[in-house]
Amino acid sequence: MKFSISIRHAMNHLALCLSTALIAVAPFAAQANKALAEKNGCLGCHAAAVKLVGPAYKDVAAKYAGQADATEMLAKSIRAGGTGKWGEMAMPAQSKLSEADAKKLAAWILGGAK
């Protein structure tokens, strides 16, 4: 009986440690993704809450809300560019952006670009 209780205690402790680590790292991930957006010129046309040349990130997140493949779809759209989804202004392709970085940006945008 003691064995199962101590395993449960250890698992609870491990879960607490891991969640604390994730909470501590999360702001740095968000800052890194904002830096990635700045580095690639995204913020010249987009902002978190207001439409500039392109749509606000909050509007992009709302459009993709509830779609299981939203991150993949948005990452592909970022890399391919396009026109017609948000009006007549074309978004240039970001083909030099790696798939991994496009997915980071997509996840950041879908998460509220905070």
C-alpha positions, 0 to 999 in steps of 0.5 A: 500500500505504501508503494502505490501511495509514494508513486502517486505522490511522486507523480503528483510532484512530477506533474507540478514540476513540469507544469511550473516549468511550462509556465516559466517558459511560455512567455519566452516562447511568445517573445521568440515568436513575436521576434520571429514575426518582427524579423520576417516583416510580418508586423509591417502589415499585421497587428494583433488587434487591428487591421493594417494592410492585412488582417489583424491576427485576432481576426485570423485566429477567429477565422481558423477557430475550431479547425483541427488543421488550423496550424498546418493550413495557416503555416502553408498560407504564410509560406505560399502567400495569396490573395482573396481571403481577406480582400484584394491586397495580396500577401507575398509568399514567405517561401524563405521561411522554414516550415518549422518557423511558419508553424511557430508563427501560425501557432502564435497567431492562432494563440492570440499573438501575445 
